[in-house]
Amino acid sequence: MIDPDTEARLVDLESLLARQERLLDDLNAEVLRLNRLHERLLKRFEEHEARQDEAADFRLLADEPPPPHY
């Protein structure tokens, strides 16, 4: 037979462990969500950066003097 105080402590520990497991699962889900968001934002940033580079190339071409006509 388990001492009532020991049993109460075990129940408390099991409850604490269950709460910590739920918290860990919630935190893991949030980390995964943030990782997916980070990947999407990084991809959008890289696409935006490539468009900016293309626009800069066009601006450089526009700044060139016209070719001489013969």
PyMOL Python script that loads the backbone (N, CA, C, O; Angstrom):
from pymol import cmd

cmd.read_pdbstr("""\
ATOM      1  N   MET A   1       0.849  -1.184   0.000  1.00  0.00           N
ATOM      2  CA  MET A   1       0.000   0.000   0.000  1.00  0.00           C
ATOM      3  C   MET A   1       0.886   1.236   0.000  1.00  0.00           C
ATOM      4  O   MET A   1       1.864   1.318   0.743  1.00  0.00           O
ATOM      5  N   ILE A   2       0.531   2.187  -0.838  1.00  0.00           N
ATOM      6  CA  ILE A   2       1.304   3.429  -0.949  1.00  0.00           C
ATOM      7  C   ILE A   2       0.782   4.435   0.067  1.00  0.00           C
ATOM      8  O   ILE A   2      -0.423   4.585   0.269  1.00  0.00           O
ATOM      9  N   ASP A   3       1.710   5.102   0.685  1.00  0.00           N
ATOM     10  CA  ASP A   3       1.392   6.160   1.652  1.00  0.00           C
ATOM     11  C   ASP A   3       0.562   7.230   0.939  1.00  0.00           C
ATOM     12  O   ASP A   3       0.904   7.603  -0.184  1.00  0.00           O
ATOM     13  N   PRO A   4      -0.523   7.740   1.551  1.00  0.00           N
ATOM     14  CA  PRO A   4      -1.369   8.763   0.908  1.00  0.00           C
ATOM     15  C   PRO A   4      -0.584  10.022   0.500  1.00  0.00           C
ATOM     16  O   PRO A   4      -0.868  10.616  -0.540  1.00  0.00           O
ATOM     17  N   ASP A   5       0.384  10.423   1.302  1.00  0.00           N
ATOM     18  CA  ASP A   5       1.191  11.587   0.933  1.00  0.00           C
ATOM     19  C   ASP A   5       2.026  11.300  -0.319  1.00  0.00           C
ATOM     20  O   ASP A   5       2.149  12.150  -1.200  1.00  0.00           O
ATOM     21  N   THR A   6       2.586  10.117  -0.384  1.00  0.00           N
ATOM     22  CA  THR A   6       3.381   9.723  -1.549  1.00  0.00           C
ATOM     23  C   THR A   6       2.498   9.640  -2.785  1.00  0.00           C
ATOM     24  O   THR A   6       2.883  10.085  -3.867  1.00  0.00           O
ATOM     25  N   GLU A   7       1.316   9.071  -2.617  1.00  0.00           N
ATOM     26  CA  GLU A   7       0.386   8.963  -3.748  1.00  0.00           C
ATOM     27  C   GLU A   7      -0.024  10.349  -4.235  1.00  0.00           C
ATOM     28  O   GLU A   7      -0.099  10.581  -5.441  1.00  0.00           O
ATOM     29  N   ALA A   8      -0.287  11.256  -3.329  1.00  0.00           N
ATOM     30  CA  ALA A   8      -0.658  12.624  -3.715  1.00  0.00           C
ATOM     31  C   ALA A   8       0.499  13.296  -4.453  1.00  0.00           C
ATOM     32  O   ALA A   8       0.286  14.007  -5.435  1.00  0.00           O
ATOM     33  N   ARG A   9       1.704  13.071  -3.983  1.00  0.00           N
ATOM     34  CA  ARG A   9       2.869  13.655  -4.658  1.00  0.00           C
ATOM     35  C   ARG A   9       3.033  13.063  -6.055  1.00  0.00           C
ATOM     36  O   ARG A   9       3.361  13.780  -7.000  1.00  0.00           O
ATOM     37  N   LEU A  10       2.806  11.757  -6.187  1.00  0.00           N
ATOM     38  CA  LEU A  10       2.901  11.120  -7.505  1.00  0.00           C
ATOM     39  C   LEU A  10       1.843  11.685  -8.466  1.00  0.00           C
ATOM     40  O   LEU A  10       2.129  11.940  -9.636  1.00  0.00           O
ATOM     41  N   VAL A  11       0.626  11.873  -7.957  1.00  0.00           N
ATOM     42  CA  VAL A  11      -0.444  12.442  -8.784  1.00  0.00           C
ATOM     43  C   VAL A  11      -0.066  13.852  -9.221  1.00  0.00           C
ATOM     44  O   VAL A  11      -0.268  14.222 -10.378  1.00  0.00           O
ATOM     45  N   ASP A  12       0.484  14.640  -8.298  1.00  0.00           N
ATOM     46  CA  ASP A  12       0.912  15.997  -8.633  1.00  0.00           C
ATOM     47  C   ASP A  12       2.022  15.982  -9.692  1.00  0.00           C
ATOM     48  O   ASP A  12       2.005  16.775 -10.633  1.00  0.00           O
ATOM     49  N   LEU A  13       2.981  15.073  -9.524  1.00  0.00           N
ATOM     50  CA  LEU A  13       4.070  14.968 -10.490  1.00  0.00           C
ATOM     51  C   LEU A  13       3.565  14.535 -11.860  1.00  0.00           C
ATOM     52  O   LEU A  13       4.019  15.050 -12.882  1.00  0.00           O
ATOM     53  N   GLU A  14       2.629  13.591 -11.885  1.00  0.00           N
ATOM     54  CA  GLU A  14       2.056  13.153 -13.161  1.00  0.00           C
ATOM     55  C   GLU A  14       1.291  14.287 -13.843  1.00  0.00           C
ATOM     56  O   GLU A  14       1.350  14.439 -15.063  1.00  0.00           O
ATOM     57  N   SER A  15       0.581  15.071 -13.057  1.00  0.00           N
ATOM     58  CA  SER A  15      -0.142  16.216 -13.616  1.00  0.00           C
ATOM     59  C   SER A  15       0.835  17.247 -14.174  1.00  0.00           C
ATOM     60  O   SER A  15       0.630  17.792 -15.259  1.00  0.00           O
ATOM     61  N   LEU A  16       1.888  17.504 -13.423  1.00  0.00           N
ATOM     62  CA  LEU A  16       2.902  18.447 -13.886  1.00  0.00           C
ATOM     63  C   LEU A  16       3.555  17.956 -15.174  1.00  0.00           C
ATOM     64  O   LEU A  16       3.758  18.730 -16.110  1.00  0.00           O
ATOM     65  N   LEU A  17       3.882  16.673 -15.216  1.00  0.00           N
ATOM     66  CA  LEU A  17       4.489  16.101 -16.409  1.00  0.00           C
ATOM     67  C   LEU A  17       3.547  16.206 -17.606  1.00  0.00           C
ATOM     68  O   LEU A  17       3.986  16.535 -18.708  1.00  0.00           O
ATOM     69  N   ALA A  18       2.275  15.934 -17.405  1.00  0.00           N
ATOM     70  CA  ALA A  18       1.308  16.029 -18.499  1.00  0.00           C
ATOM     71  C   ALA A  18       1.222  17.468 -19.004  1.00  0.00           C
ATOM     72  O   ALA A  18       1.171  17.689 -20.214  1.00  0.00           O
ATOM     73  N   ARG A  19       1.204  18.442 -18.106  1.00  0.00           N
ATOM     74  CA  ARG A  19       1.167  19.858 -18.526  1.00  0.00           C
ATOM     75  C   ARG A  19       2.426  20.227 -19.295  1.00  0.00           C
ATOM     76  O   ARG A  19       2.356  20.934 -20.300  1.00  0.00           O
ATOM     77  N   GLN A  20       3.578  19.752 -18.828  1.00  0.00           N
ATOM     78  CA  GLN A  20       4.837  20.054 -19.509  1.00  0.00           C
ATOM     79  C   GLN A  20       4.885  19.409 -20.893  1.00  0.00           C
ATOM     80  O   GLN A  20       5.404  20.004 -21.837  1.00  0.00           O
ATOM     81  N   GLU A  21       4.354  18.214 -21.013  1.00  0.00           N
ATOM     82  CA  GLU A  21       4.316  17.559 -22.324  1.00  0.00           C
ATOM     83  C   GLU A  21       3.419  18.340 -23.290  1.00  0.00           C
ATOM     84  O   GLU A  21       3.765  18.506 -24.460  1.00  0.00           O
ATOM     85  N   ARG A  22       2.272  18.819 -22.804  1.00  0.00           N
ATOM     86  CA  ARG A  22       1.387  19.634 -23.654  1.00  0.00           C
ATOM     87  C   ARG A  22       2.080  20.930 -24.056  1.00  0.00           C
ATOM     88  O   ARG A  22       2.003  21.357 -25.208  1.00  0.00           O
ATOM     89  N   LEU A  23       2.757  21.547 -23.096  1.00  0.00           N
ATOM     90  CA  LEU A  23       3.475  22.782 -23.387  1.00  0.00           C
ATOM     91  C   LEU A  23       4.573  22.540 -24.417  1.00  0.00           C
ATOM     92  O   LEU A  23       4.744  23.335 -25.342  1.00  0.00           O
ATOM     93  N   LEU A  24       5.306  21.464 -24.264  1.00  0.00           N
ATOM     94  CA  LEU A  24       6.362  21.128 -25.211  1.00  0.00           C
ATOM     95  C   LEU A  24       5.781  20.889 -26.604  1.00  0.00           C
ATOM     96  O   LEU A  24       6.348  21.348 -27.596  1.00  0.00           O
ATOM     97  N   ASP A  25       4.671  20.186 -26.686  1.00  0.00           N
ATOM     98  CA  ASP A  25       4.013  19.965 -27.976  1.00  0.00           C
ATOM     99  C   ASP A  25       3.559  21.292 -28.588  1.00  0.00           C
ATOM    100  O   ASP A  25       3.719  21.508 -29.789  1.00  0.00           O
ATOM    101  N   ASP A  26       2.998  22.175 -27.771  1.00  0.00           N
ATOM    102  CA  ASP A  26       2.562  23.489 -28.262  1.00  0.00           C
ATOM    103  C   ASP A  26       3.757  24.307 -28.749  1.00  0.00           C
ATOM    104  O   ASP A  26       3.695  24.936 -29.805  1.00  0.00           O
ATOM    105  N   LEU A  27       4.827  24.295 -27.987  1.00  0.00           N
ATOM    106  CA  LEU A  27       6.026  25.035 -28.392  1.00  0.00           C
ATOM    107  C   LEU A  27       6.625  24.476 -29.673  1.00  0.00           C
ATOM    108  O   LEU A  27       7.072  25.232 -30.535  1.00  0.00           O
ATOM    109  N   ASN A  28       6.637  23.173 -29.797  1.00  0.00           N
ATOM    110  CA  ASN A  28       7.153  22.536 -31.008  1.00  0.00           C
ATOM    111  C   ASN A  28       6.312  22.937 -32.216  1.00  0.00           C
ATOM    112  O   ASN A  28       6.855  23.248 -33.276  1.00  0.00           O
ATOM    113  N   ALA A  29       5.005  22.933 -32.062  1.00  0.00           N
ATOM    114  CA  ALA A  29       4.118  23.341 -33.159  1.00  0.00           C
ATOM    115  C   ALA A  29       4.381  24.799 -33.542  1.00  0.00           C
ATOM    116  O   ALA A  29       4.371  25.138 -34.725  1.00  0.00           O
ATOM    117  N   GLU A  30       4.611  25.647 -32.565  1.00  0.00           N
ATOM    118  CA  GLU A  30       4.884  27.061 -32.843  1.00  0.00           C
ATOM    119  C   GLU A  30       6.229  27.230 -33.551  1.00  0.00           C
ATOM    120  O   GLU A  30       6.344  28.041 -34.470  1.00  0.00           O
ATOM    121  N   VAL A  31       7.235  26.480 -33.139  1.00  0.00           N
ATOM    122  CA  VAL A  31       8.539  26.545 -33.801  1.00  0.00           C
ATOM    123  C   VAL A  31       8.401  26.101 -35.254  1.00  0.00           C
ATOM    124  O   VAL A  31       8.976  26.728 -36.144  1.00  0.00           O
ATOM    125  N   LEU A  32       7.661  25.047 -35.507  1.00  0.00           N
ATOM    126  CA  LEU A  32       7.449  24.583 -36.880  1.00  0.00           C
ATOM    127  C   LEU A  32       6.715  25.635 -37.706  1.00  0.00           C
ATOM    128  O   LEU A  32       7.067  25.876 -38.861  1.00  0.00           O
ATOM    129  N   ARG A  33       5.689  26.265 -37.113  1.00  0.00           N
ATOM    130  CA  ARG A  33       4.933  27.299 -37.814  1.00  0.00           C
ATOM    131  C   ARG A  33       5.840  28.476 -38.155  1.00  0.00           C
ATOM    132  O   ARG A  33       5.802  28.994 -39.272  1.00  0.00           O
ATOM    133  N   LEU A  34       6.656  28.897 -37.187  1.00  0.00           N
ATOM    134  CA  LEU A  34       7.566  30.021 -37.426  1.00  0.00           C
ATOM    135  C   LEU A  34       8.637  29.670 -38.448  1.00  0.00           C
ATOM    136  O   LEU A  34       9.060  30.533 -39.216  1.00  0.00           O
ATOM    137  N   ASN A  35       9.078  28.428 -38.470  1.00  0.00           N
ATOM    138  CA  ASN A  35      10.065  28.005 -39.458  1.00  0.00           C
ATOM    139  C   ASN A  35       9.472  28.072 -40.867  1.00  0.00           C
ATOM    140  O   ASN A  35      10.130  28.535 -41.799  1.00  0.00           O
ATOM    141  N   ARG A  36       8.233  27.611 -41.018  1.00  0.00           N
ATOM    142  CA  ARG A  36       7.577  27.690 -42.333  1.00  0.00           C
ATOM    143  C   ARG A  36       7.398  29.147 -42.749  1.00  0.00           C
ATOM    144  O   ARG A  36       7.620  29.496 -43.908  1.00  0.00           O
ATOM    145  N   LEU A  37       6.997  29.996 -41.803  1.00  0.00           N
ATOM    146  CA  LEU A  37       6.845  31.420 -42.091  1.00  0.00           C
ATOM    147  C   LEU A  37       8.185  32.035 -42.493  1.00  0.00           C
ATOM    148  O   LEU A  37       8.255  32.804 -43.452  1.00  0.00           O
ATOM    149  N   HIS A  38       9.235  31.700 -41.771  1.00  0.00           N
ATOM    150  CA  HIS A  38      10.566  32.199 -42.094  1.00  0.00           C
ATOM    151  C   HIS A  38      10.971  31.795 -43.504  1.00  0.00           C
ATOM    152  O   HIS A  38      11.500  32.614 -44.256  1.00  0.00           O
ATOM    153  N   GLU A  39      10.729  30.543 -43.868  1.00  0.00           N
ATOM    154  CA  GLU A  39      11.088  30.064 -45.204  1.00  0.00           C
ATOM    155  C   GLU A  39      10.314  30.824 -46.280  1.00  0.00           C
ATOM    156  O   GLU A  39      10.885  31.202 -47.303  1.00  0.00           O
ATOM    157  N   ARG A  40       9.006  31.053 -46.055  1.00  0.00           N
ATOM    158  CA  ARG A  40       8.197  31.801 -47.033  1.00  0.00           C
ATOM    159  C   ARG A  40       8.687  33.238 -47.153  1.00  0.00           C
ATOM    160  O   ARG A  40       8.796  33.766 -48.260  1.00  0.00           O
ATOM    161  N   LEU A  41       8.985  33.876 -46.017  1.00  0.00           N
ATOM    162  CA  LEU A  41       9.453  35.257 -46.059  1.00  0.00           C
ATOM    163  C   LEU A  41      10.821  35.364 -46.723  1.00  0.00           C
ATOM    164  O   LEU A  41      11.075  36.304 -47.476  1.00  0.00           O
ATOM    165  N   LEU A  42      11.688  34.421 -46.451  1.00  0.00           N
ATOM    166  CA  LEU A  42      13.001  34.416 -47.077  1.00  0.00           C
ATOM    167  C   LEU A  42      12.875  34.267 -48.588  1.00  0.00           C
ATOM    168  O   LEU A  42      13.564  34.954 -49.342  1.00  0.00           O
ATOM    169  N   LYS A  43      12.007  33.383 -49.026  1.00  0.00           N
ATOM    170  CA  LYS A  43      11.794  33.189 -50.469  1.00  0.00           C
ATOM    171  C   LYS A  43      11.256  34.467 -51.098  1.00  0.00           C
ATOM    172  O   LYS A  43      11.718  34.874 -52.164  1.00  0.00           O
ATOM    173  N   ARG A  44      10.268  35.115 -50.440  1.00  0.00           N
ATOM    174  CA  ARG A  44       9.724  36.366 -50.970  1.00  0.00           C
ATOM    175  C   ARG A  44      10.794  37.452 -51.008  1.00  0.00           C
ATOM    176  O   ARG A  44      10.858  38.223 -51.965  1.00  0.00           O
ATOM    177  N   PHE A  45      11.628  37.518 -49.982  1.00  0.00           N
ATOM    178  CA  PHE A  45      12.703  38.508 -49.958  1.00  0.00           C
ATOM    179  C   PHE A  45      13.665  38.279 -51.109  1.00  0.00           C
ATOM    180  O   PHE A  45      14.059  39.225 -51.791  1.00  0.00           O
ATOM    181  N   GLU A  46      14.047  37.017 -51.331  1.00  0.00           N
ATOM    182  CA  GLU A  46      14.974  36.711 -52.417  1.00  0.00           C
ATOM    183  C   GLU A  46      14.362  37.052 -53.769  1.00  0.00           C
ATOM    184  O   GLU A  46      15.059  37.559 -54.648  1.00  0.00           O
ATOM    185  N   GLU A  47      13.059  36.780 -53.954  1.00  0.00           N
ATOM    186  CA  GLU A  47      12.387  37.143 -55.200  1.00  0.00           C
ATOM    187  C   GLU A  47      12.365  38.661 -55.371  1.00  0.00           C
ATOM    188  O   GLU A  47      12.611  39.171 -56.464  1.00  0.00           O
ATOM    189  N   HIS A  48      12.072  39.376 -54.294  1.00  0.00           N
ATOM    190  CA  HIS A  48      12.053  40.834 -54.340  1.00  0.00           C
ATOM    191  C   HIS A  48      13.449  41.375 -54.661  1.00  0.00           C
ATOM    192  O   HIS A  48      13.592  42.300 -55.460  1.00  0.00           O
ATOM    193  N   GLU A  49      14.454  40.804 -54.048  1.00  0.00           N
ATOM    194  CA  GLU A  49      15.824  41.232 -54.287  1.00  0.00           C
ATOM    195  C   GLU A  49      16.208  41.008 -55.752  1.00  0.00           C
ATOM    196  O   GLU A  49      16.878  41.850 -56.349  1.00  0.00           O
ATOM    197  N   ALA A  50      15.788  39.881 -56.335  1.00  0.00           N
ATOM    198  CA  ALA A  50      16.088  39.615 -57.743  1.00  0.00           C
ATOM    199  C   ALA A  50      15.390  40.635 -58.640  1.00  0.00           C
ATOM    200  O   ALA A  50      15.977  41.105 -59.614  1.00  0.00           O
ATOM    201  N   ARG A  51      14.135  40.982 -58.318  1.00  0.00           N
ATOM    202  CA  ARG A  51      13.431  41.997 -59.111  1.00  0.00           C
ATOM    203  C   ARG A  51      14.118  43.348 -58.989  1.00  0.00           C
ATOM    204  O   ARG A  51      14.207  44.089 -59.968  1.00  0.00           O
ATOM    205  N   GLN A  52      14.605  43.675 -57.798  1.00  0.00           N
ATOM    206  CA  GLN A  52      15.318  44.938 -57.610  1.00  0.00           C
ATOM    207  C   GLN A  52      16.603  44.957 -58.442  1.00  0.00           C
ATOM    208  O   GLN A  52      16.951  45.984 -59.024  1.00  0.00           O
ATOM    209  N   ASP A  53      17.296  43.838 -58.496  1.00  0.00           N
ATOM    210  CA  ASP A  53      18.522  43.756 -59.300  1.00  0.00           C
ATOM    211  C   ASP A  53      18.197  43.949 -60.777  1.00  0.00           C
ATOM    212  O   ASP A  53      18.922  44.649 -61.484  1.00  0.00           O
ATOM    213  N   GLU A  54      17.108  43.330 -61.250  1.00  0.00           N
ATOM    214  CA  GLU A  54      16.700  43.493 -62.645  1.00  0.00           C
ATOM    215  C   GLU A  54      16.356  44.947 -62.930  1.00  0.00           C
ATOM    216  O   GLU A  54      16.743  45.486 -63.967  1.00  0.00           O
ATOM    217  N   ALA A  55      15.636  45.581 -62.025  1.00  0.00           N
ATOM    218  CA  ALA A  55      15.265  46.984 -62.213  1.00  0.00           C
ATOM    219  C   ALA A  55      16.512  47.865 -62.233  1.00  0.00           C
ATOM    220  O   ALA A  55      16.570  48.827 -62.999  1.00  0.00           O
ATOM    221  N   ALA A  56      17.490  47.559 -61.422  1.00  0.00           N
ATOM    222  CA  ALA A  56      18.738  48.336 -61.406  1.00  0.00           C
ATOM    223  C   ALA A  56      19.459  48.185 -62.734  1.00  0.00           C
ATOM    224  O   ALA A  56      20.035  49.148 -63.240  1.00  0.00           O
ATOM    225  N   ASP A  57      19.433  46.980 -63.306  1.00  0.00           N
ATOM    226  CA  ASP A  57      20.066  46.771 -64.613  1.00  0.00           C
ATOM    227  C   ASP A  57      19.395  47.636 -65.672  1.00  0.00           C
ATOM    228  O   ASP A  57      20.080  48.237 -66.500  1.00  0.00           O
ATOM    229  N   PHE A  58      18.069  47.709 -65.657  1.00  0.00           N
ATOM    230  CA  PHE A  58      17.363  48.533 -66.626  1.00  0.00           C
ATOM    231  C   PHE A  58      17.677  50.006 -66.418  1.00  0.00           C
ATOM    232  O   PHE A  58      17.810  50.752 -67.388  1.00  0.00           O
ATOM    233  N   ARG A  59      17.798  50.433 -65.174  1.00  0.00           N
ATOM    234  CA  ARG A  59      18.137  51.832 -64.920  1.00  0.00           C
ATOM    235  C   ARG A  59      19.535  52.154 -65.444  1.00  0.00           C
ATOM    236  O   ARG A  59      19.769  53.245 -65.963  1.00  0.00           O
ATOM    237  N   LEU A  60      20.457  51.213 -65.310  1.00  0.00           N
ATOM    238  CA  LEU A  60      21.804  51.437 -65.841  1.00  0.00           C
ATOM    239  C   LEU A  60      21.779  51.563 -67.352  1.00  0.00           C
ATOM    240  O   LEU A  60      22.484  52.396 -67.921  1.00  0.00           O
ATOM    241  N   LEU A  61      20.973  50.743 -68.003  1.00  0.00           N
ATOM    242  CA  LEU A  61      20.862  50.827 -69.461  1.00  0.00           C
ATOM    243  C   LEU A  61      20.236  52.153 -69.878  1.00  0.00           C
ATOM    244  O   LEU A  61      20.634  52.735 -70.887  1.00  0.00           O
ATOM    245  N   ALA A  62      19.278  52.626 -69.126  1.00  0.00           N
ATOM    246  CA  ALA A  62      18.614  53.876 -69.457  1.00  0.00           C
ATOM    247  C   ALA A  62      19.559  55.066 -69.301  1.00  0.00           C
ATOM    248  O   ALA A  62      19.385  56.084 -69.971  1.00  0.00           O
ATOM    249  N   ASP A  63      20.543  54.948 -68.434  1.00  0.00           N
ATOM    250  CA  ASP A  63      21.493  56.037 -68.216  1.00  0.00           C
ATOM    251  C   ASP A  63      22.571  56.118 -69.282  1.00  0.00           C
ATOM    252  O   ASP A  63      23.285  57.118 -69.343  1.00  0.00           O
ATOM    253  N   GLU A  64      22.716  55.098 -70.130  1.00  0.00           N
ATOM    254  CA  GLU A  64      23.732  55.105 -71.161  1.00  0.00           C
ATOM    255  C   GLU A  64      23.354  56.097 -72.259  1.00  0.00           C
ATOM    256  O   GLU A  64      22.179  56.244 -72.596  1.00  0.00           O
ATOM    257  N   PRO A  65      24.341  56.761 -72.802  1.00  0.00           N
ATOM    258  CA  PRO A  65      24.026  57.661 -73.910  1.00  0.00           C
ATOM    259  C   PRO A  65      23.594  56.848 -75.131  1.00  0.00           C
ATOM    260  O   PRO A  65      23.975  55.687 -75.279  1.00  0.00           O
ATOM    261  N   PRO A  66      22.813  57.455 -75.985  1.00  0.00           N
ATOM    262  CA  PRO A  66      22.388  56.716 -77.178  1.00  0.00           C
ATOM    263  C   PRO A  66      23.584  56.404 -78.071  1.00  0.00           C
ATOM    264  O   PRO A  66      24.562  57.151 -78.062  1.00  0.00           O
ATOM    265  N   PRO A  67      23.532  55.330 -78.834  1.00  0.00           N
ATOM    266  CA  PRO A  67      24.658  54.987 -79.710  1.00  0.00           C
ATOM    267  C   PRO A  67      24.798  56.042 -80.810  1.00  0.00           C
ATOM    268  O   PRO A  67      23.821  56.666 -81.223  1.00  0.00           O
ATOM    269  N   PRO A  68      26.029  56.223 -81.270  1.00  0.00           N
ATOM    270  CA  PRO A  68      26.226  57.217 -82.349  1.00  0.00           C
ATOM    271  C   PRO A  68      25.578  56.723 -83.638  1.00  0.00           C
ATOM    272  O   PRO A  68      25.577  55.531 -83.945  1.00  0.00           O
ATOM    273  N   HIS A  69      25.043  57.656 -84.359  1.00  0.00           N
ATOM    274  CA  HIS A  69      24.416  57.301 -85.659  1.00  0.00           C
ATOM    275  C   HIS A  69      25.379  57.692 -86.775  1.00  0.00           C
ATOM    276  O   HIS A  69      25.980  58.766 -86.734  1.00  0.00           O
ATOM    277  N   TYR A  70      25.525  56.829 -87.761  1.00  0.00           N
ATOM    278  CA  TYR A  70      26.441  57.093 -88.869  1.00  0.00           C
ATOM    279  C   TYR A  70      25.705  57.566 -90.069  1.00  0.00           C
ATOM    280  O   TYR A  70      26.318  57.838 -91.102  1.00  0.00           O
TER     281      TYR A  70
END
""", "prot")
cmd.dss("prot")
cmd.show_as("cartoon", "prot")
cmd.util.cbc("prot")
cmd.orient("prot")
